[in-house]
Amino acid sequence: MPHGVQLEGLLDALAECVAQKLAGKLVQGDQLAPVRPRLLSVEQAAVYLGRTKEALQHLIISGKLPVVRADRRVFLDVRDLDEWVERNKTTGV
């Protein structure tokens, strides 16, 4: 059964290669890739956009940024922040 043994060795090598590639996508250096939250607090969103907390609150109050409310807390969806950036891009000076 030499062909069966060769096939098994080939499958084992292939499985090891796939496992290493998957591990490489999950691990950065020696640490697991960080999980990024989808919802950010107003303070976190301000840092994400490079704006002040007050500027972000103004965008929320004026209805330019949608929010997610959970009890009395206000969160911003990262996807909404990214869409806001795309909508507000301009070319030139």
N, C-alpha and C positions, 0 to 999 in steps of 0.2 A: 504494500500500500504506500509506495513512495510518493505518488502524486497527492494523496490525501494529506500526508505530512507536510509537503511543500505548500499546499494550499492553506493549510492551517497556519503555518508560519507566516505566509503572506498576509492572511487575514489579521493575525495578531499584530504584525508590523503596521498594517494600514490602520487598525483601531488605535494603536499607540500614537500614530501621526495625527489622526483626527482629534484625539484627546488633548494632545499638546497644543494644537491650533485653537481649540475651544478654550483651554486654560489661558492661553495668551490673550484672548479677547476679554476674559473676565478679570485678569490680573494685570496691574500696572506695576512694574518693578516687583517688589515682594509683597505688595498690599493689594487687597481687593479694590476694584474700581469703585469709587464712591457712588452711593445712590443719591441722585439729586431729587429733591422734592419738587412736585409740580406746583404746589401752592406756596406762596411766599407771604410773609407778613409785610406790612407797609414799609417797615424799616429795611427788610431784606430786599424788597423790590426796588427801593430807592438806591441801594448799593448796586444791585444788578444793572440798573439803568444809568448809574453814575449821576443821579439827581439827588437833591435834598429830600428829606421826608416831607417837608412843607410843600415843595413843588409837586410831589407825587399826590399829596392830599388834594391839592388844587385840581390836578387832572381827574381825580376820582369825583370830587364834588361837581365839577363842570360836566361830568358824564363822558369824558374822553377815554376813560379806562373803566371797564366793567370790573366788578368785585364779586367775590364769593363770601357770603356771610354765614358764619357758623356761630350760633348763639349771639354773643355780643362782639365777637372777633371778626375782623375784616381781613381777607386774604386776596391776593392777586394771582391769577393763573399765569405761569411762565409763558404759555402759548399766546395769551392775550398781550403780554408785554412785548413779545417778539413781533406780533402782528402790528402793534402800535409803532414800533421802530420802523418796520417795512413801510407802513403807510406814510410816515413822516420823513422819509428820505427824499432829498432833493439833489439835483446836480448843480454844479457851479457854486458860486460864492454867495 
